[in-house]
Amino acid sequence: MEEHAEKQDAIKDAETKQRIEELEIQIEESRKRMQKKAELRELQRSKDKIEIEAAAQKMREEMGDVFDTLESEHPANSLRRIDYDDGRMVVVKKPKQLSYMRFIQKGRNEELTSKDCDTLIKDSLVYPDVATYNKIHEELPGMQTEICNACVELAGFRAKKAMGK
C-alpha cells in the first residue's frame, strides 16, 4: 500500500511539474504576444506622429507663401501672424479706430467678454475667412486671447510700457 501511495505521489508530482511547465510556457507566449502588440502600437504612433508633422510642415510652407502675398498687399508692419502647431495660421491687421475704440470703451465700462474679443478679431481678420476662423476657434478656444492681444498691439497698445516694464 505504501508503494502504491508513493507511486501515486510520484505521478502527482510529475503531473504538477508538467502543469507548471505548461503554464510557464503559456505565460511566456502571452508575454511575447503582448510585447509584439506594444511594439506595433509604438510603431503606429511613430508613423502617425511623423505623418502629422509632415502635414503640418507642408501647411507651414503653404501658409508662408500666403503670408508673403498678404504682406505685399498691406503696409509694412500692419499685419500680425499667429501660427499654430498644426501649421495653420491666423493673420490680423491693425483694427480700425472705431472698432478699437468700441472695444476699449467696453472694457472701461464693464468686463470684456469673449464676444467682445471675437468682434475685434473679426473686424481685423485678414486670413483665413471668418468661417474657417470660427472652426479653428472651436478646436482651439484659447487662441482667441493671443489673437485679440495681437490686434490690441497692432492698434498701438504696449502692455509692457503701460505696466512700466
VEXMIRO-872723 format. One record per residue: residue number from 1; residue in one letter; chain; x, y, z of N, C-alpha, C in turn. Coordinates in nm, 4 decimals, decimal comma. Example, Ala and Ser with C-alpha at 12.3 -4.5 7.8 and 13.67 -1.06 7.14 Angstrom:
<recs>
+-----+----+----+----------+----------+----------+----------+----------+----------+----------+----------+----------+
|   i | aa | ch |   n_east |  n_north |     n_up |  ca_east | ca_north |    ca_up |   c_east |  c_north |     c_up |
+-----+----+----+----------+----------+----------+----------+----------+----------+----------+----------+----------+
|   1 |  a |  A |   1,3190 |  -0,5690 |   0,7800 |   1,2300 |  -0,4500 |   0,7800 |   1,3200 |  -0,3300 |   0,7800 |
|   2 |  s |  A |   1,2850 |  -0,2250 |   0,7080 |   1,3670 |  -0,1060 |   0,7140 |   1,2900 |   0,0030 |   0,7870 |
+-----+----+----+----------+----------+----------+----------+----------+----------+----------+----------+----------+
</recs>
This chain:
<recs>
+-----+----+----+----------+----------+----------+----------+----------+----------+----------+----------+----------+
|   i | aa | ch |   n_east |  n_north |     n_up |  ca_east | ca_north |    ca_up |   c_east |  c_north |     c_up |
+-----+----+----+----------+----------+----------+----------+----------+----------+----------+----------+----------+
|   1 |  m |  A |   0,0816 |  -0,1182 |   0,0000 |   0,0000 |   0,0000 |   0,0000 |   0,0873 |   0,1264 |   0,0000 |
|   2 |  e |  A |   0,1942 |   0,1221 |   0,0764 |   0,2831 |   0,2357 |   0,0820 |   0,3484 |   0,2597 |  -0,0538 |
|   3 |  e |  A |   0,3833 |   0,1484 |  -0,1185 |   0,4418 |   0,1595 |  -0,2517 |   0,3447 |   0,2242 |  -0,3489 |
|   4 |  h |  A |   0,2222 |   0,1837 |  -0,3384 |   0,1187 |   0,2386 |  -0,4253 |   0,1029 |   0,3889 |  -0,3998 |
|   5 |  a |  A |   0,1049 |   0,4285 |  -0,2733 |   0,0919 |   0,5698 |  -0,2369 |   0,2114 |   0,6483 |  -0,2894 |
|   6 |  e |  A |   0,3315 |   0,5907 |  -0,2805 |   0,4493 |   0,6590 |  -0,3320 |   0,4412 |   0,6767 |  -0,4824 |
|   7 |  k |  A |   0,3905 |   0,5710 |  -0,5515 |   0,3735 |   0,5827 |  -0,6974 |   0,2717 |   0,6915 |  -0,7301 |
|   8 |  q |  A |   0,1653 |   0,6939 |  -0,6528 |   0,0624 |   0,7966 |  -0,6749 |   0,1221 |   0,9362 |  -0,6529 |
|   9 |  d |  A |   0,2005 |   0,9515 |  -0,5478 |   0,2647 |   1,0805 |  -0,5191 |   0,3611 |   1,1187 |  -0,6317 |
|  10 |  a |  A |   0,4370 |   1,0201 |  -0,6800 |   0,5319 |   1,0464 |  -0,7886 |   0,4576 |   1,0898 |  -0,9143 |
|  11 |  i |  A |   0,3452 |   1,0235 |  -0,9421 |   0,2637 |   1,0598 |  -1,0596 |   0,2101 |   1,2020 |  -1,0430 |
|  12 |  k |  A |   0,1594 |   1,2318 |  -0,9226 |   0,1062 |   1,3668 |  -0,8971 |   0,2176 |   1,4703 |  -0,9089 |
|  13 |  d |  A |   0,3364 |   1,4382 |  -0,8561 |   0,4490 |   1,5310 |  -0,8674 |   0,4837 |   1,5555 |  -1,0145 |
|  14 |  a |  A |   0,4872 |   1,4483 |  -1,0920 |   0,5194 |   1,4608 |  -1,2342 |   0,4120 |   1,5422 |  -1,3060 |
|  15 |  e |  A |   0,2855 |   1,5154 |  -1,2744 |   0,1756 |   1,5908 |  -1,3363 |   0,1824 |   1,7381 |  -1,2959 |
|  16 |  t |  A |   0,2138 |   1,7635 |  -1,1700 |   0,2246 |   1,9009 |  -1,1205 |   0,3390 |   1,9734 |  -1,1908 |
|  17 |  k |  A |   0,4533 |   1,9059 |  -1,2000 |   0,5675 |   1,9655 |  -1,2691 |   0,5354 |   1,9922 |  -1,4150 |
|  18 |  q |  A |   0,4667 |   1,8987 |  -1,4802 |   0,4302 |   1,9163 |  -1,6206 |   0,3328 |   2,0337 |  -1,6348 |
|  19 |  r |  A |   0,2378 |   2,0415 |  -1,5422 |   0,1406 |   2,1507 |  -1,5473 |   0,2107 |   2,2854 |  -1,5258 |
|  20 |  i |  A |   0,3058 |   2,2897 |  -1,4337 |   0,3823 |   2,4122 |  -1,4086 |   0,4575 |   2,4532 |  -1,5348 |
|  21 |  e |  A |   0,5216 |   2,3568 |  -1,6001 |   0,5942 |   2,3856 |  -1,7240 |   0,5007 |   2,4383 |  -1,8317 |
|  22 |  e |  A |   0,3817 |   2,3768 |  -1,8447 |   0,2836 |   2,4217 |  -1,9440 |   0,2400 |   2,5659 |  -1,9151 |
|  23 |  l |  A |   0,2144 |   2,5940 |  -1,7876 |   0,1720 |   2,7294 |  -1,7506 |   0,2837 |   2,8313 |  -1,7739 |
|  24 |  e |  A |   0,4063 |   2,7935 |  -1,7437 |   0,5188 |   2,8839 |  -1,7689 |   0,5334 |   2,9125 |  -1,9179 |
|  25 |  i |  A |   0,5139 |   2,8100 |  -2,0004 |   0,5184 |   2,8282 |  -2,1459 |   0,4064 |   2,9222 |  -2,1905 |
|  26 |  q |  A |   0,2851 |   2,9023 |  -2,1367 |   0,1717 |   2,9889 |  -2,1718 |   0,1998 |   3,1343 |  -2,1324 |
|  27 |  i |  A |   0,2564 |   3,1505 |  -2,0119 |   0,2880 |   3,2861 |  -1,9650 |   0,3900 |   3,3512 |  -2,0572 |
|  28 |  e |  A |   0,4940 |   3,2783 |  -2,0907 |   0,5987 |   3,3326 |  -2,1786 |   0,5432 |   3,3672 |  -2,3167 |
|  29 |  e |  A |   0,4591 |   3,2802 |  -2,3706 |   0,3982 |   3,3081 |  -2,5017 |   0,3082 |   3,4313 |  -2,4941 |
|  30 |  s |  A |   0,2344 |   3,4434 |  -2,3843 |   0,1477 |   3,5600 |  -2,3656 |   0,2313 |   3,6872 |  -2,3572 |
|  31 |  r |  A |   0,3413 |   3,6830 |  -2,2831 |   0,4298 |   3,7997 |  -2,2729 |   0,4856 |   3,8377 |  -2,4095 |
|  32 |  k |  A |   0,5234 |   3,7396 |  -2,4877 |   0,5763 |   3,7673 |  -2,6218 |   0,4705 |   3,8337 |  -2,7096 |
|  33 |  r |  A |   0,3467 |   3,7820 |  -2,7021 |   0,2382 |   3,8428 |  -2,7805 |   0,2126 |   3,9867 |  -2,7363 |
|  34 |  m |  A |   0,2118 |   4,0080 |  -2,6054 |   0,1897 |   4,1435 |  -2,5531 |   0,3018 |   4,2368 |  -2,5967 |
|  35 |  q |  A |   0,4246 |   4,1896 |  -2,5916 |   0,5394 |   4,2701 |  -2,6340 |   0,5288 |   4,3058 |  -2,7825 |
|  36 |  k |  A |   0,4894 |   4,2098 |  -2,8613 |   0,4736 |   4,2316 |  -3,0064 |   0,3657 |   4,3375 |  -3,0317 |
|  37 |  k |  A |   0,2527 |   4,3274 |  -2,9591 |   0,1452 |   4,4258 |  -2,9749 |   0,1924 |   4,5646 |  -2,9324 |
|  38 |  a |  A |   0,2677 |   4,5710 |  -2,8225 |   0,3191 |   4,7002 |  -2,7759 |   0,4137 |   4,7605 |  -2,8796 |
|  39 |  e |  A |   0,4984 |   4,6783 |  -2,9379 |   0,5905 |   4,7269 |  -3,0414 |   0,5135 |   4,7780 |  -3,1623 |
|  40 |  l |  A |   0,4076 |   4,7075 |  -3,2014 |   0,3260 |   4,7511 |  -3,3153 |   0,2548 |   4,8833 |  -3,2850 |
|  41 |  r |  A |   0,2027 |   4,8969 |  -3,1615 |   0,1373 |   5,0227 |  -3,1236 |   0,2371 |   5,1382 |  -3,1284 |
|  42 |  e |  A |   0,3563 |   5,1161 |  -3,0766 |   0,4591 |   5,2198 |  -3,0761 |   0,4997 |   5,2568 |  -3,2184 |
|  43 |  l |  A |   0,5115 |   5,1586 |  -3,3033 |   0,5442 |   5,1840 |  -3,4435 |   0,4338 |   5,2663 |  -3,5103 |
|  44 |  q |  A |   0,3088 |   5,2323 |  -3,4815 |   0,1956 |   5,3059 |  -3,5378 |   0,1954 |   5,4496 |  -3,4872 |
|  45 |  r |  A |   0,2209 |   5,4682 |  -3,3557 |   0,2271 |   5,6034 |  -3,3001 |   0,3372 |   5,6849 |  -3,3672 |
|  46 |  s |  A |   0,4511 |   5,6241 |  -3,3875 |   0,5622 |   5,6935 |  -3,4527 |   0,5250 |   5,7335 |  -3,5953 |
|  47 |  k |  A |   0,4626 |   5,6429 |  -3,6665 |   0,4191 |   5,6702 |  -3,8043 |   0,3170 |   5,7841 |  -3,8049 |
|  48 |  d |  A |   0,2191 |   5,7771 |  -3,7139 |   0,1176 |   5,8822 |  -3,7063 |   0,1800 |   6,0176 |  -3,6758 |
|  49 |  k |  A |   0,2737 |   6,0191 |  -3,5814 |   0,3393 |   6,1437 |  -3,5428 |   0,4151 |   6,2039 |  -3,6608 |
|  50 |  i |  A |   0,4862 |   6,1213 |  -3,7343 |   0,5622 |   6,1699 |  -3,8498 |   0,4682 |   6,2190 |  -3,9592 |
|  51 |  e |  A |   0,3581 |   6,1489 |  -3,9815 |   0,2610 |   6,1927 |  -4,0824 |   0,2002 |   6,3277 |  -4,0446 |
|  52 |  i |  A |   0,1687 |   6,3457 |  -3,9159 |   0,1117 |   6,4717 |  -3,8693 |   0,2133 |   6,5843 |  -3,8857 |
|  53 |  e |  A |   0,3375 |   6,5577 |  -3,8479 |   0,4423 |   6,6597 |  -3,8610 |   0,4675 |   6,6951 |  -4,0073 |
|  54 |  a |  A |   0,4650 |   6,5936 |  -4,0954 |   0,4850 |   6,6201 |  -4,2387 |   0,3714 |   6,7072 |  -4,2934 |
|  55 |  a |  A |   0,2489 |   6,6766 |  -4,2528 |   0,1346 |   6,7564 |  -4,2988 |   0,1432 |   6,8988 |  -4,2440 |
|  56 |  a |  A |   0,1839 |   6,9114 |  -4,1176 |   0,1968 |   7,0442 |  -4,0582 |   0,3066 |   7,1243 |  -4,1279 |
|  57 |  q |  A |   0,4166 |   7,0585 |  -4,1604 |   0,5260 |   7,1283 |  -4,2282 |   0,4825 |   7,1752 |  -4,3667 |
|  58 |  k |  A |   0,4092 |   7,0907 |  -4,4354 |   0,3576 |   7,1296 |  -4,5674 |   0,2639 |   7,2501 |  -4,5528 |
|  59 |  m |  A |   0,1788 |   7,2450 |  -4,4497 |   0,0857 |   7,3548 |  -4,4250 |   0,1631 |   7,4824 |  -4,3909 |
|  60 |  r |  A |   0,2688 |   7,4702 |  -4,3089 |   0,3502 |   7,5883 |  -4,2746 |   0,4103 |   7,6511 |  -4,3997 |
|  61 |  e |  A |   0,4577 |   7,5667 |  -4,4890 |   0,5166 |   7,6163 |  -4,6132 |   0,4122 |   7,6914 |  -4,6958 |
|  62 |  e |  A |   0,2940 |   7,6319 |  -4,7080 |   0,1859 |   7,6968 |  -4,7825 |   0,1447 |   7,8279 |  -4,7158 |
|  63 |  m |  A |   0,1371 |   7,8262 |  -4,5817 |   0,0981 |   7,9471 |  -4,5089 |   0,2047 |   8,0559 |  -4,5236 |
|  64 |  g |  A |   0,3305 |   8,0161 |  -4,5338 |   0,4375 |   8,1129 |  -4,5584 |   0,4157 |   8,1859 |  -4,6897 |
|  65 |  d |  A |   0,3777 |   8,1111 |  -4,7924 |   0,3501 |   8,1713 |  -4,9226 |   0,2298 |   8,2647 |  -4,9150 |
|  66 |  v |  A |   0,1260 |   8,2202 |  -4,8428 |   0,0064 |   8,3035 |  -4,8267 |   0,0433 |   8,4332 |  -4,7542 |
|  67 |  f |  A |   0,1212 |   8,4204 |  -4,6473 |   0,1593 |   8,5397 |  -4,5702 |   0,2439 |   8,6350 |  -4,6535 |
|  68 |  d |  A |   0,3341 |   8,5815 |  -4,7334 |   0,4150 |   8,6674 |  -4,8207 |   0,3262 |   8,7497 |  -4,9126 |
|  69 |  t |  A |   0,2237 |   8,6854 |  -4,9670 |   0,1292 |   8,7557 |  -5,0546 |   0,0537 |   8,8631 |  -4,9766 |
|  70 |  l |  A |   0,0066 |   8,8268 |  -4,8566 |  -0,0681 |   8,9237 |  -4,7751 |   0,0200 |   9,0435 |  -4,7382 |
|  71 |  e |  A |   0,1444 |   9,0177 |  -4,7032 |   0,2363 |   9,1269 |  -4,6680 |   0,2574 |   9,2224 |  -4,7842 |
|  72 |  s |  A |   0,2602 |   9,1673 |  -4,9055 |   0,2811 |   9,2539 |  -5,0223 |   0,1588 |   9,3408 |  -5,0507 |
|  73 |  e |  A |   0,0451 |   9,3025 |  -4,9968 |  -0,0793 |   9,3761 |  -5,0205 |  -0,1115 |   9,4769 |  -4,9098 |
|  74 |  h |  A |  -0,0339 |   9,4762 |  -4,8008 |  -0,0632 |   9,5631 |  -4,6866 |   0,0611 |   9,6449 |  -4,6502 |
|  75 |  p |  A |   0,0391 |   9,7576 |  -4,5856 |   0,1534 |   9,8401 |  -4,5444 |   0,2473 |   9,7629 |  -4,4500 |
|  76 |  a |  A |   0,3725 |   9,8032 |  -4,4486 |   0,4727 |   9,7375 |  -4,3640 |   0,4301 |   9,7389 |  -4,2173 |
|  77 |  n |  A |   0,4549 |   9,6311 |  -4,1501 |   0,4276 |   9,6161 |  -4,0068 |   0,2815 |   9,6362 |  -3,9679 |
|  78 |  s |  A |   0,1910 |   9,6158 |  -4,0613 |   0,0493 |   9,6340 |  -4,0291 |  -0,0226 |   9,5011 |  -4,0062 |
|  79 |  l |  A |   0,0494 |   9,3918 |  -4,0201 |  -0,0105 |   9,2599 |  -4,0013 |   0,0573 |   9,1866 |  -3,8862 |
|  80 |  r |  A |  -0,0181 |   9,0993 |  -3,8245 |   0,0386 |   9,0100 |  -3,7234 |  -0,0041 |   8,8680 |  -3,7590 |
|  81 |  r |  A |   0,0947 |   8,7805 |  -3,7630 |   0,0729 |   8,6394 |  -3,7974 |   0,0811 |   8,5566 |  -3,6701 |
|  82 |  i |  A |  -0,0208 |   8,4750 |  -3,6470 |  -0,0226 |   8,3844 |  -3,5320 |  -0,0248 |   8,2430 |  -3,5882 |
|  83 |  d |  A |   0,0818 |   8,1676 |  -3,5593 |   0,0956 |   8,0313 |  -3,6113 |   0,0577 |   7,9291 |  -3,5055 |
|  84 |  y |  A |   0,0084 |   7,8151 |  -3,5521 |  -0,0292 |   7,7058 |  -3,4629 |   0,0497 |   7,5807 |  -3,4985 |
|  85 |  d |  A |   0,0622 |   7,4925 |  -3,4017 |   0,1450 |   7,3725 |  -3,4164 |   0,1091 |   7,2886 |  -3,5380 |
|  86 |  d |  A |  -0,0174 |   7,2889 |  -3,5751 |  -0,0603 |   7,2049 |  -3,6873 |  -0,0344 |   7,2701 |  -3,8232 |
|  87 |  g |  A |   0,0276 |   7,3884 |  -3,8221 |   0,0625 |   7,4549 |  -3,9480 |  -0,0343 |   7,5650 |  -3,9884 |
|  88 |  r |  A |  -0,1496 |   7,5696 |  -3,9263 |  -0,2451 |   7,6749 |  -3,9615 |  -0,1992 |   7,8085 |  -3,9052 |
|  89 |  m |  A |  -0,2540 |   7,9139 |  -3,9622 |  -0,2213 |   8,0472 |  -3,9127 |  -0,3446 |   8,1350 |  -3,9192 |
|  90 |  v |  A |  -0,3400 |   8,2405 |  -3,8412 |  -0,4398 |   8,3469 |  -3,8450 |  -0,3608 |   8,4754 |  -3,8629 |
|  91 |  v |  A |  -0,4094 |   8,5613 |  -3,9505 |  -0,3440 |   8,6897 |  -3,9746 |  -0,4467 |   8,7994 |  -3,9484 |
|  92 |  v |  A |  -0,4050 |   8,8960 |  -3,8665 |  -0,4908 |   9,0112 |  -3,8386 |  -0,4162 |   9,1378 |  -3,8777 |
|  93 |  k |  A |  -0,4946 |   9,2400 |  -3,9038 |  -0,4374 |   9,3717 |  -3,9360 |  -0,4716 |   9,4677 |  -3,8227 |
|  94 |  k |  A |  -0,4119 |   9,5824 |  -3,8280 |  -0,4409 |   9,6862 |  -3,7299 |  -0,5910 |   9,7152 |  -3,7342 |
|  95 |  p |  A |  -0,6554 |   9,7146 |  -3,6189 |  -0,8010 |   9,7401 |  -3,6207 |  -0,8305 |   9,8852 |  -3,6592 |
|  96 |  k |  A |  -0,9462 |   9,9029 |  -3,7160 |  -0,9902 |  10,0387 |  -3,7479 |  -1,0142 |  10,1127 |  -3,6163 |
|  97 |  q |  A |  -0,9941 |  10,2423 |  -3,6197 |  -1,0030 |  10,3211 |  -3,4973 |  -1,1379 |  10,3033 |  -3,4282 |
|  98 |  l |  A |  -1,2464 |  10,3082 |  -3,5033 |  -1,3792 |  10,2975 |  -3,4436 |  -1,3972 |  10,1610 |  -3,3751 |
|  99 |  s |  A |  -1,3535 |  10,0553 |  -3,4412 |  -1,3650 |   9,9208 |  -3,3854 |  -1,2837 |   9,9095 |  -3,2562 |
| 100 |  y |  A |  -1,1619 |   9,9618 |  -3,2597 |  -1,0757 |   9,9548 |  -3,1419 |  -1,1331 |  10,0399 |  -3,0277 |
| 101 |  m |  A |  -1,1820 |  10,1590 |  -3,0599 |  -1,2372 |  10,2475 |  -2,9562 |  -1,3594 |  10,1840 |  -2,8895 |
| 102 |  r |  A |  -1,4440 |  10,1169 |  -2,9680 |  -1,5586 |  10,0461 |  -2,9087 |  -1,5107 |   9,9393 |  -2,8106 |
| 103 |  f |  A |  -1,4077 |   9,8668 |  -2,8534 |  -1,3518 |   9,7602 |  -2,7703 |  -1,2976 |   9,8179 |  -2,6393 |
| 104 |  i |  A |  -1,2200 |   9,9236 |  -2,6484 |  -1,1601 |   9,9859 |  -2,5302 |  -1,2673 |  10,0456 |  -2,4395 |
| 105 |  q |  A |  -1,3637 |  10,1136 |  -2,4995 |  -1,4712 |  10,1753 |  -2,4209 |  -1,5499 |  10,0678 |  -2,3463 |
| 106 |  k |  A |  -1,5758 |   9,9589 |  -2,4127 |  -1,6488 |   9,8487 |  -2,3484 |  -1,5683 |   9,7987 |  -2,2282 |
| 107 |  g |  A |  -1,4369 |   9,7888 |  -2,2436 |  -1,3516 |   9,7430 |  -2,1346 |  -1,3458 |   9,8411 |  -2,0185 |
| 108 |  r |  A |  -1,3649 |   9,9685 |  -2,0472 |  -1,3645 |  10,0694 |  -1,9394 |  -1,4952 |  10,0670 |  -1,8617 |
| 109 |  n |  A |  -1,6034 |  10,0416 |  -1,9305 |  -1,7356 |  10,0481 |  -1,8689 |  -1,7788 |   9,9183 |  -1,8005 |
| 110 |  e |  A |  -1,7303 |   9,8082 |  -1,8510 |  -1,7697 |   9,6786 |  -1,7951 |  -1,6666 |   9,5733 |  -1,8326 |
| 111 |  e |  A |  -1,6888 |   9,4563 |  -1,7850 |  -1,5973 |   9,3451 |  -1,8106 |  -1,6029 |   9,3057 |  -1,9585 |
| 112 |  l |  A |  -1,4863 |   9,2956 |  -2,0208 |  -1,4814 |   9,2486 |  -2,1594 |  -1,5183 |   9,1009 |  -2,1633 |
| 113 |  t |  A |  -1,5886 |   9,0639 |  -2,2672 |  -1,6291 |   8,9239 |  -2,2829 |  -1,5576 |   8,8626 |  -2,4032 |
| 114 |  s |  A |  -1,5713 |   8,7341 |  -2,4126 |  -1,5167 |   8,6614 |  -2,5271 |  -1,5774 |   8,7159 |  -2,6564 |
| 115 |  k |  A |  -1,7031 |   8,7516 |  -2,6508 |  -1,7710 |   8,8057 |  -2,7690 |  -1,7088 |   8,9393 |  -2,8108 |
| 116 |  d |  A |  -1,6706 |   9,0212 |  -2,7148 |  -1,6069 |   9,1495 |  -2,7463 |  -1,4739 |   9,1262 |  -2,8192 |
| 117 |  c |  A |  -1,3951 |   9,0301 |  -2,7672 |  -1,2680 |   8,9963 |  -2,8336 |  -1,2941 |   8,9431 |  -2,9736 |
| 118 |  d |  A |  -1,3934 |   8,8579 |  -2,9831 |  -1,4261 |   8,7979 |  -3,1126 |  -1,4652 |   8,9060 |  -3,2135 |
| 119 |  t |  A |  -1,5398 |   9,0051 |  -3,1706 |  -1,5807 |   9,1145 |  -3,2603 |  -1,4587 |   9,1917 |  -3,3090 |
| 120 |  l |  A |  -1,3666 |   9,2247 |  -3,2177 |  -1,2448 |   9,2952 |  -3,2568 |  -1,1633 |   9,2115 |  -3,3552 |
| 121 |  i |  A |  -1,1503 |   9,0833 |  -3,3258 |  -1,0738 |   8,9945 |  -3,4143 |  -1,1365 |   8,9900 |  -3,5528 |
| 122 |  k |  A |  -1,2659 |   8,9676 |  -3,5592 |  -1,3313 |   8,9545 |  -3,6905 |  -1,3255 |   9,0848 |  -3,7692 |
| 123 |  d |  A |  -1,3261 |   9,1984 |  -3,6988 |  -1,3112 |   9,3269 |  -3,7679 |  -1,1694 |   9,3453 |  -3,8216 |
| 124 |  s |  A |  -1,0724 |   9,2730 |  -3,7638 |  -0,9313 |   9,2865 |  -3,8025 |  -0,8806 |   9,1673 |  -3,8832 |
| 125 |  l |  A |  -0,9627 |   9,0670 |  -3,8999 |  -0,9203 |   8,9415 |  -3,9619 |  -0,8850 |   8,9601 |  -4,1099 |
| 126 |  v |  A |  -0,7659 |   8,9148 |  -4,1461 |  -0,7211 |   8,9177 |  -4,2850 |  -0,7229 |   8,7758 |  -4,3416 |
| 127 |  y |  A |  -0,6790 |   8,6806 |  -4,2615 |  -0,6718 |   8,5408 |  -4,3046 |  -0,6880 |   8,4519 |  -4,1832 |
| 128 |  p |  A |  -0,7633 |   8,3467 |  -4,1909 |  -0,8451 |   8,2956 |  -4,3002 |  -0,9790 |   8,3691 |  -4,3038 |
| 129 |  d |  A |  -1,0734 |   8,3142 |  -4,3755 |  -1,2057 |   8,3751 |  -4,3770 |  -1,2730 |   8,3479 |  -4,2414 |
| 130 |  v |  A |  -1,3821 |   8,4164 |  -4,2151 |  -1,4494 |   8,4087 |  -4,0850 |  -1,4960 |   8,2664 |  -4,0544 |
| 131 |  a |  A |  -1,5494 |   8,1967 |  -4,1534 |  -1,5971 |   8,0600 |  -4,1294 |  -1,4827 |   7,9681 |  -4,0854 |
| 132 |  t |  A |  -1,3682 |   7,9806 |  -4,1505 |  -1,2518 |   7,8986 |  -4,1137 |  -1,2003 |   7,9404 |  -3,9765 |
| 133 |  y |  A |  -1,1976 |   8,0706 |  -3,9515 |  -1,1572 |   8,1189 |  -3,8191 |  -1,2477 |   8,0592 |  -3,7117 |
| 134 |  n |  A |  -1,3785 |   8,0604 |  -3,7347 |  -1,4734 |   8,0049 |  -3,6370 |  -1,4446 |   7,8569 |  -3,6099 |
| 135 |  k |  A |  -1,4116 |   7,7839 |  -3,7148 |  -1,3807 |   7,6415 |  -3,6994 |  -1,2533 |   7,6233 |  -3,6158 |
| 136 |  i |  A |  -1,1507 |   7,7014 |  -3,6462 |  -1,0262 |   7,6934 |  -3,5694 |  -1,0538 |   7,7308 |  -3,4238 |
| 137 |  h |  A |  -1,1350 |   7,8344 |  -3,4040 |  -1,1667 |   7,8801 |  -3,2686 |  -1,2398 |   7,7717 |  -3,1892 |
| 138 |  e |  A |  -1,3240 |   7,6957 |  -3,2545 |  -1,3917 |   7,5840 |  -3,1860 |  -1,2910 |   7,4789 |  -3,1413 |
| 139 |  e |  A |  -1,1925 |   7,4514 |  -3,2268 |  -1,0919 |   7,3500 |  -3,1949 |  -0,9909 |   7,4002 |  -3,0927 |
| 140 |  l |  A |  -0,9562 |   7,5294 |  -3,0998 |  -0,8540 |   7,5883 |  -3,0127 |  -0,9090 |   7,7151 |  -2,9482 |
| 141 |  p |  A |  -0,9983 |   7,7018 |  -2,8516 |  -1,0623 |   7,8214 |  -2,7961 |  -0,9649 |   7,9177 |  -2,7289 |
| 142 |  g |  A |  -0,8524 |   7,8686 |  -2,6819 |  -0,7553 |   7,9549 |  -2,6168 |  -0,6838 |   8,0499 |  -2,7113 |
| 143 |  m |  A |  -0,6945 |   8,0240 |  -2,8404 |  -0,6267 |   8,1086 |  -2,9382 |  -0,6832 |   8,2501 |  -2,9399 |
| 144 |  q |  A |  -0,8063 |   8,2654 |  -2,8970 |  -0,8719 |   8,3950 |  -2,9055 |  -0,7953 |   8,5031 |  -2,8289 |
| 145 |  t |  A |  -0,7447 |   8,4687 |  -2,7128 |  -0,6712 |   8,5665 |  -2,6322 |  -0,5459 |   8,6127 |  -2,7053 |
| 146 |  e |  A |  -0,4726 |   8,5188 |  -2,7617 |  -0,3499 |   8,5527 |  -2,8341 |  -0,3797 |   8,6438 |  -2,9537 |
| 147 |  i |  A |  -0,4844 |   8,6121 |  -3,0267 |  -0,5180 |   8,6922 |  -3,1452 |  -0,5696 |   8,8297 |  -3,1043 |
| 148 |  c |  A |  -0,6499 |   8,8341 |  -3,0001 |  -0,7018 |   8,9626 |  -2,9518 |  -0,5861 |   9,0511 |  -2,9056 |
| 149 |  n |  A |  -0,4915 |   8,9919 |  -2,8339 |  -0,3727 |   9,0677 |  -2,7913 |  -0,2957 |   9,1230 |  -2,9111 |
| 150 |  a |  A |  -0,2857 |   9,0433 |  -3,0176 |  -0,2169 |   9,0887 |  -3,1387 |  -0,2889 |   9,2105 |  -3,1979 |
| 151 |  c |  A |  -0,4216 |   9,2067 |  -3,1989 |  -0,4988 |   9,3204 |  -3,2508 |  -0,4740 |   9,4458 |  -3,1671 |
| 152 |  v |  A |  -0,4742 |   9,4296 |  -3,0355 |  -0,4538 |   9,5422 |  -2,9448 |  -0,3126 |   9,5997 |  -2,9638 |
| 153 |  e |  A |  -0,2130 |   9,5126 |  -2,9780 |  -0,0761 |   9,5602 |  -3,0010 |  -0,0643 |   9,6339 |  -3,1345 |
| 154 |  l |  A |  -0,1298 |   9,5813 |  -3,2366 |  -0,1261 |   9,6492 |  -3,3667 |  -0,1909 |   9,7875 |  -3,3594 |
| 155 |  a |  A |  -0,2862 |   9,8035 |  -3,2683 |  -0,3523 |   9,9333 |  -3,2505 |  -0,2622 |  10,0316 |  -3,1766 |
| 156 |  g |  A |  -0,1478 |   9,9832 |  -3,1273 |  -0,0516 |  10,0726 |  -3,0646 |  -0,0358 |  10,0545 |  -2,9153 |
| 157 |  f |  A |  -0,1136 |   9,9698 |  -2,8544 |  -0,1018 |   9,9482 |  -2,7095 |   0,0156 |   9,8559 |  -2,6810 |
| 158 |  r |  A |   0,1011 |   9,8973 |  -2,5902 |   0,2155 |   9,8164 |  -2,5497 |   0,2002 |   9,7850 |  -2,4015 |
| 159 |  a |  A |   0,1620 |   9,6639 |  -2,3710 |   0,1334 |   9,6248 |  -2,2331 |   0,2538 |   9,6452 |  -2,1418 |
| 160 |  k |  A |   0,3722 |   9,6110 |  -2,1862 |   0,4909 |   9,6233 |  -2,1012 |   0,5180 |   9,7705 |  -2,0667 |
| 161 |  k |  A |   0,5010 |   9,8595 |  -2,1650 |   0,5211 |  10,0016 |  -2,1387 |   0,4134 |  10,0528 |  -2,0432 |
| 162 |  a |  A |   0,2906 |  10,0065 |  -2,0614 |   0,1809 |  10,0515 |  -1,9778 |   0,2006 |  10,0078 |  -1,8325 |
| 163 |  m |  A |   0,2672 |   9,8962 |  -1,8111 |   0,2916 |   9,8464 |  -1,6762 |   0,4247 |   9,8962 |  -1,6222 |
| 164 |  g |  A |   0,4932 |   9,9783 |  -1,6980 |   0,6182 |  10,0360 |  -1,6530 |   0,7372 |   9,9430 |  -1,6594 |
| 165 |  k |  A |   0,7325 |   9,8434 |  -1,7461 |   0,8426 |   9,7464 |  -1,7583 |   0,9274 |   9,7771 |  -1,8792 |
+-----+----+----+----------+----------+----------+----------+----------+----------+----------+----------+----------+
</recs>
